[in-house]
Amino acid sequence: GARGGVGSGAMGGGAGGGWHALVLDEKSIELCMMLMPGLLAEVANGSRSVVACRARKDQKAVLLRLVRSRVEGAVCLAVGDGANDVAMLREADVGVGIIGKEGAQAVNNSDFAIGQFRFLRRLMFVHGRSVYRRLPTLIYYIFYKNIIETLVQYWFTTNAGWSGESPFVQIVINWYNMFYTAVPILAFAINDSDLPPAAAETQPRAYKVGVAARWYSHERFWRWQAEAAYASLVALLLPLLSMSASTGLGRGGSDVGGGSPGHFEIGAVVQNLVILGVTLRLVLELHAASALEAIAYFGSLLFWFANLIVFSEVDAPIGMCYGCWGAWNGVLAALAAPLPLLASLLALALMLLPRYAAKAYSAVRGSDLKAIRAAAAEEEAARARAARAPPPPTPPSLHFGHSASRRGFAFSIHESSARRALSMDT
């Protein structure tokens, strides 16, 4: 198809690329692929752009395969609108089909479909950038919240004589990922936005952050998991120490002489702290809040608090195992005790402290996002000033008489004057 082709960003403009372009036709592609594929890939990657003229449909796929195998770190985008682009679209990392007059074969074999070629800019700079930014946080957070939940139980068993006993009831363990912490991260991955779409579309450098892998890296991944290990220690130790030091915790609590609190009461306080901590940790990653985020975050926490009340005040139905939630009957007294409550608030602040410190450092140092927002705001202000500016003065125009305008005499005021000028009137 006329629009089908290999994206020049995948092949041309590589590191150290010059300002020349490489133009290939069907025969040169076939000859170079047979005799010198490595040299072709090297020259193409050093070119500003690569144009393949009248290439066969199999040659389009071959060129993409060459880029993916010979150019390190290449990510290929293919755009096509016809059946002869199908092989190329399938070979690319991302295939975009254009809905056109040549049928639906390209669209049916692509990852994304757009109505016109001009929509590719928005697809990449707005939606593509959002995926670049949201997906790493989704990955980091899923591991983060599960590592906290798991390590808390591990640290607890070291304090329980390596008995393997869990402080959590089974239904809470099962619902932790299903209900209590699942909806907020889904809302974040679907809806969070750090730039208005218009600003992202007009600022290509905002897209380059994702291409440069600055949002996802192994270092950032392990920093999140190190923070999870730290948060799990804080979430267990402060409530455990406070409950051991307090007295009169109610059912299963420490006695007046300062005995050990019940491990299910410890579990209720710690689990409450973990769910609050991981939810607020995700709030710190938000850039813009909408009704969807409010429903997801507050709804998840309200559902957890409602469950906590039910588990504490309502006996488990007959036929259910006692450990499903019966062991947590009466734990609200432990949650409301003054010393454990203060310790939970302190622990919550300490769990979020690393992220607060990182955000403060970023605010002091400055970030590319601030510069991009400032540039977008400046462009928007310039467009607004241009729209408010008065129109330029129009040059004076001659007034034509009714008869002249009616009969087509363009440069005369009166019909008689025009006739004398053309020697048509004596």
SVG drawing of the C-alpha trace seen along z (x, -y; Angstrom):
<svg xmlns="http://www.w3.org/2000/svg" viewBox="-27 -59 56 86">
<polyline fill="none" stroke="black" stroke-width="0.4" points="0.0,0.0 1.0,-3.6 1.1,-4.1 2.5,-0.8 6.1,-0.9 8.8,-0.5 8.9,-3.2 12.0,-5.3 12.4,-5.6 13.2,-1.9 15.7,-1.8 17.0,-5.3 18.3,-8.0 20.4,-5.6 23.2,-6.6 25.6,-8.8 23.2,-8.9 23.9,-11.4 21.7,-13.6 21.6,-11.4 18.7,-9.1 18.9,-5.6 16.6,-4.8 16.0,-1.2 13.9,0.4 12.8,3.9 15.9,5.2 18.4,3.5 16.6,4.9 16.8,8.4 20.5,8.0 21.5,6.5 19.7,9.1 21.4,11.9 25.0,10.5 25.4,8.0 22.5,8.0 24.8,6.9 26.2,3.9 22.6,3.0 21.5,2.9 24.5,0.8 24.1,-1.7 20.3,-1.9 20.7,-2.4 23.1,-5.3 20.8,-7.0 18.3,-9.7 15.5,-7.8 15.1,-4.8 12.7,-4.7 11.8,-1.5 10.2,-2.1 7.8,0.4 8.9,3.1 7.1,6.5 5.0,7.5 7.5,10.1 10.4,7.6 8.6,5.3 8.6,8.1 12.2,9.0 13.3,5.5 11.6,5.4 13.1,8.8 16.5,7.4 16.1,4.4 14.9,6.5 17.8,9.0 20.6,6.6 19.9,3.4 20.3,3.7 17.4,2.4 15.2,1.7 11.5,1.6 9.7,1.6 6.4,0.0 4.7,0.9 1.8,-1.0 -0.2,0.4 -3.6,0.1 -3.8,3.0 -3.5,6.7 0.1,6.4 1.1,5.0 -0.1,8.0 3.2,9.8 5.0,6.5 2.4,5.8 2.8,9.3 6.5,9.1 6.7,5.8 6.7,5.3 3.6,3.1 1.4,3.1 -1.0,0.3 -3.7,0.8 -5.4,-2.1 -9.1,-1.6 -9.3,-2.5 -10.6,-1.6 -8.3,1.5 -10.3,3.7 -9.9,4.8 -7.0,7.2 -4.5,4.8 -6.8,3.9 -7.6,7.5 -3.8,8.3 -2.7,5.3 -2.5,4.5 -4.2,1.1 -6.5,-0.4 -6.9,-4.0 -9.1,-5.8 -6.5,-8.1 -2.8,-8.3 -2.8,-11.6 -4.2,-9.8 -0.8,-8.0 0.6,-11.0 -2.0,-10.9 -1.8,-7.1 2.0,-7.3 2.4,-10.5 -0.7,-10.3 -1.8,-6.7 1.6,-5.1 3.3,-7.4 0.6,-6.6 1.3,-2.9 5.0,-3.5 4.4,-5.3 1.6,-3.4 2.7,0.2 6.0,-0.1 4.1,-1.4 1.6,1.5 4.4,4.0 6.3,2.4 3.1,2.1 1.9,5.6 5.2,7.0 5.4,4.3 2.0,5.1 2.5,8.9 6.0,8.8 4.7,6.7 1.9,9.2 4.3,12.2 7.2,10.7 5.0,9.6 4.0,13.2 7.6,14.3 8.8,11.8 5.9,12.8 6.9,16.5 10.4,15.6 8.8,14.1 6.5,17.1 9.3,19.7 9.4,20.5 6.1,22.2 4.8,21.3 1.7,19.8 0.1,16.9 -1.5,14.0 -4.1,13.5 -7.3,15.4 -7.7,17.3 -10.5,15.2 -8.4,12.0 -5.4,13.7 -7.7,14.9 -9.3,11.5 -6.2,9.3 -5.5,9.5 -9.1,10.0 -10.8,7.1 -8.8,5.1 -5.9,4.0 -6.9,4.9 -9.2,2.1 -7.0,-0.9 -4.1,0.3 -6.5,1.1 -7.9,-2.5 -4.4,-3.9 -3.4,-1.7 -6.5,-2.8 -6.9,-6.5 -3.9,-8.2 -2.5,-11.1 0.5,-13.4 0.0,-15.5 -3.1,-16.8 -3.5,-15.0 -3.0,-18.2 0.3,-18.9 1.6,-15.3 0.6,-15.5 2.5,-18.7 5.6,-17.8 7.4,-14.9 10.2,-15.0 7.7,-13.8 7.4,-10.5 11.2,-10.0 11.3,-9.4 9.5,-6.1 11.7,-5.2 14.8,-5.8 13.5,-3.3 13.5,-5.9 10.2,-4.8 11.1,-1.2 14.5,0.1 15.8,3.0 17.2,0.5 13.8,-1.2 12.2,2.3 14.5,3.3 14.2,0.0 10.4,0.6 11.0,4.1 13.6,2.8 11.0,0.3 8.5,3.2 10.9,5.1 11.4,2.0 7.6,1.3 6.9,4.9 9.3,4.6 7.8,1.3 4.2,2.7 4.9,5.6 7.4,4.4 5.7,1.1 2.2,2.7 3.8,5.8 5.9,3.7 3.0,1.4 0.6,4.3 3.1,6.1 3.6,3.0 -0.1,2.3 -2.5,3.9 -6.2,4.7 -6.5,5.3 -9.6,7.4 -10.2,10.9 -6.9,12.7 -4.9,9.6 -2.1,9.2 -3.1,9.4 -2.4,6.8 1.0,8.3 2.2,7.6 1.8,10.9 1.9,11.5 -1.0,10.3 -2.9,12.8 -1.5,13.4 -4.8,13.0 -5.2,9.6 -1.7,8.7 -2.7,9.9 -5.8,7.7 -3.8,4.6 -1.0,5.4 -3.3,6.3 -5.2,3.1 -1.9,1.2 -0.7,3.1 -3.9,2.4 -3.9,-1.3 -0.2,-1.6 -0.2,0.0 -3.3,-2.0 -1.8,-5.3 1.5,-4.3 -0.3,-4.2 -2.0,-7.5 1.5,-9.1 1.9,-7.9 -1.2,-9.7 -0.9,-12.8 -4.5,-13.6 -7.6,-12.4 -11.0,-12.0 -14.2,-10.3 -12.9,-6.9 -9.9,-7.1 -12.1,-8.4 -14.5,-5.4 -11.7,-2.9 -9.6,-4.0 -12.3,-5.0 -14.5,-2.1 -11.7,0.4 -10.9,-1.0 -14.6,-1.2 -15.1,2.4 -12.1,3.4 -13.4,1.5 -16.9,3.1 -15.3,6.5 -13.3,5.8 -16.4,4.9 -18.2,8.0 -15.2,10.2 -15.0,8.7 -18.7,8.5 -20.4,11.3 -19.9,14.9 -18.9,17.0 -21.8,18.9 -22.4,22.5 -20.4,24.9 -17.6,22.5 -14.2,23.2 -13.3,21.2 -10.1,19.9 -11.9,18.4 -12.8,15.4 -14.0,16.7 -10.6,16.2 -10.9,12.4 -14.1,12.1 -13.6,9.1 -10.4,7.7 -11.9,4.1 -10.9,3.7 -7.3,4.2 -7.5,1.8 -9.1,-0.9 -6.6,-0.6 -4.7,-3.9 -1.1,-2.7 -1.6,-0.3 -3.6,-3.1 -0.8,-5.6 1.8,-3.0 -0.2,-2.3 -0.3,-6.0 3.5,-6.3 4.1,-3.1 2.0,-4.4 4.0,-7.6 7.3,-5.7 6.1,-3.3 5.4,-6.3 8.5,-8.2 10.8,-7.0 8.4,-8.0 7.8,-11.4 11.5,-12.0 12.0,-11.0 9.2,-13.4 10.6,-16.2 14.0,-15.6 12.5,-15.6 10.6,-18.9 13.8,-20.6 16.0,-19.3 13.3,-19.8 12.1,-17.4 11.7,-17.1 7.9,-16.9 7.9,-20.4 9.8,-21.8 7.4,-20.0 4.4,-21.4 5.9,-24.9 6.6,-24.6 3.1,-23.3 1.6,-26.1 3.7,-28.7 2.5,-27.3 -1.1,-27.4 -0.7,-31.0 0.8,-31.9 -2.1,-30.4 -4.6,-32.2 -2.8,-35.5 -2.9,-34.9 -6.6,-34.2 -7.3,-37.4 -5.2,-39.6 -7.1,-41.9 -7.1,-40.9 -4.7,-42.8 -6.1,-45.7 -7.6,-44.9 -6.5,-47.0 -9.1,-49.4 -11.4,-48.1 -13.0,-49.9 -16.8,-50.3 -18.4,-49.0 -21.7,-50.3 -24.7,-48.1 -24.6,-47.9 -20.9,-47.3 -21.0,-44.5 -24.1,-43.1 -22.5,-43.1 -19.0,-42.0 -16.9,-45.3 -14.4,-44.6 -12.4,-47.8 -15.0,-50.5 -17.3,-52.5 -19.7,-53.3 -20.6,-51.4 -20.1,-54.4 -16.6,-54.9 -15.7,-51.3 -17.2,-51.5 -15.1,-54.7 -12.0,-53.0 -12.6,-50.0 -13.6,-52.3 -16.9,-50.6 -18.9,-53.8 -18.8,-56.8"/>
</svg>
